[in-house]
Amino acid sequence: MAGYVGRFAPSPTGPLHAGSLVAALASWLDARAHRGRWLVRIEDVDTPRCVAGAAQTILGQLAALGLVPDEEPLFQSRRGRSYQQALDRLLERGLAYPCACSRKDIEAALAAQGVERQRHGELVYPGTCRDGLRGRQPRAWRFLAPRGEVQWSDRRLGPQQQDVQAEVGDFVLRRADGLWAYQLAVVVDDADQGITHVVRGEDLVDNTARQILLQRALELPTPAYLHTPLVLGANGEKLSKQNGAAPLPTSDPLAALNAAAQTLGLPPRHGGLADALAAWVAAWAGSYNRTGD
Ligand code: GLU
């Protein structure tokens, strides 16, 4: 497909593991099946969670697996100016506002309303600072989330909807510690890199409605989305660096790729790495490629 641009966007919090490889392989296969370009973006905005050297480790692992980006990787830590421009644009349009609330303030405001609104451990912001700071100092910046359902369609999971204002509330764009929030960074970067197709793990599906709202507010295009199956650890939870996923053994790249391919419903392959990847591109083109063009 002319103009297809895809990406893999790992956070350098540790080496690639069996779970993150599924998203890497799927995004690469989708790009190749569409005869498009495949980019890698290192999402190192959340600096306290980043591990020194992890970005280079991930890039080395990808290369050993035959997954080589078509351009130099982009590092989010160098993109602060673009994120600031986007925030300024939202502020000018009245679609973002400064917020002086600490977590304690938010808890107190929710308690005063007699509600306990949480989502994945995050409090649903009650909108305290929407009409001004009343003399308090700004800490964070929030997006003014419109009311109503956001509807979109995932290429694998089908129709999705979320009422962001009701379920998440006005969400953070720049955090009280000065760091840029993932939601803003990912939307600005996907647009600046010309990403047409996002392929990533299903753990991120819940963020998509927020990202679509930001794209609309910034008048940016919405890419096609495909969220891939997760690999579960022995405890039945999503395999992640946080729950001790082992780094991939790159001494046997084909074994690692076969495990990821199996999660994606692709047949096992033996022999050379390049042949296996080519066979999976053909198999992928016959399945997921039918939607999202
Ligand atoms: N950096 C995110 C992660 O590693 C992925 C973001 C995305 O693909 O949109 O979970």
Residues whose N, C-alpha, C, O or C-beta is under 5 A from the ligand:
A	BS01	LIG	A9 P10 S11 E43 V186 R200
